[in-house]
Amino acid sequence: MEFKNQKTDALFLAIIRGNYPETTDDSIEQALTDQGFDKQTLNKALYPELNAIFSEKECSDHIGGGFCIPTFRDILVFRKDDKVAGIVKLCYECRFAILKGTEKNVRNFGSCGDFLKLGRLLGE
């Protein structure tokens, strides 16, 4: 296998397999489009349902995908006041997510059918 640009390839792998980005800032959107991700704006009619999915909840049904190496194919970038406020990287196969930019308790994210609801909303 030949790597034409190791720095670019490393960034792509960090995006789909790793903990990139470490923080939330406005550069993430350009980094994603530079790596071939498509930018799509969600319909505002979906906001209430998305708010319910990304809220703190008590539900804690087992959602783990077992021994699965996540590949984050969907990355949601949330904006507030024209600045990046949060980032969510989703792996539907493993039912695993990395959430950045929130002070809320997100340990139960993905339970209560969250991944099924998100998949339906986002067309997965």
N, C-alpha and C positions, 0 to 999 in steps of 0.2 A: 504494500500500500504506500502510495506517495502522498506526502503532505505538501501542498503548495504554499500554505501559509500557516505555520505551526501556531502562531499567536491567535489567529482567527479560529483555527480548529479547536484550540484549547478553550477559547471563550464559548464556542458553540457547545462543547461537551459540558462545560460548567453550567450553561443555561439549562440544558435538557436533563442532565444527570446530577448536578451538584447544588450547592447552596447559593449560587449566584442569583441575584445581587445580594451583597451583605446588608446594604442599606437601601432606603427608598430615595431616589432622586430623579430628576427629569431626564437624565441621560439614558435611563433604561429603555425608553421607547425607541430611541435611535439605535441603540445596541441591538434590540430585537429585530427591527426592520433591516438593519445591516446584515443580520444573520439569516434572513430569508423568512422571518415570521410575517404573516399578514396582519395588518392592523384593521380591526373592525370595531365600529362604534355600536354599542348595544342600544336597542330601542328603549326609550325612557319608560315605556309601559312595563318593562321587566323589572324596574328598580325595586318596587315593593317586595316582589318575590325574592329577589337577590338579597335585599336587606334582611328578610326572614332567614334565609340560608346562612348568611354571614353574621348572625347575631349569637350572643351567648345563650346556651341552652343546657338543660340538665340531662338530656337524653345521652345515654352512653352505651348503646348497643355495640357489639363487636363489629368493627368495620374493616379490620386488617385484612390485607391480601396475602397473608402468610409470608413465605420467603419470596419476595418479589423485589427486583431492582427497579425503582421508579424511573420512568422516562416522562418528563414533563412536557407534554405536547400542547397544553393550553396554559397560557399565562395571562392572567387578568391584571390590568393596571388601572387602579382606581385613582381618580383625580378629584381634588377639591380646591376651589379657588385657583384654578389653572396650574396647580402643582400636583405632582405625584404624591398621593396620600397613603397608598398601600399597594402591595403586589401579592398575588396568589398564584402559585405554580401548582398545576393539577396533573395527577396521573390517575386516570380512570381505571386502568387495569389493576393497579395496586390499591386503589382507593386511598391514596396518600396525597397530602397537600403540604406545601410550605407557605406560610403566611407571614408577610413582612409589613411593618408599619402600623401595627395595632397594639394598644395597651390592654386590650380585652383578653379574657381567658378563652383561648381557642383550643384547649386540649380535647374537647368533644366535637370539634369541627369534623364533618364527614359522617357523623352518626345521624340517626333519625331519617335516613334516606336522602341526605344532602347530595351525595354524588349522583344518585338517580335523578333528582330534581334539577341539578346543574346540567347534567347531560341532556335532559329534555329541553331546558331553556336555551342551551348553547348549541343544540343540534348535534350532539355526539352520538 
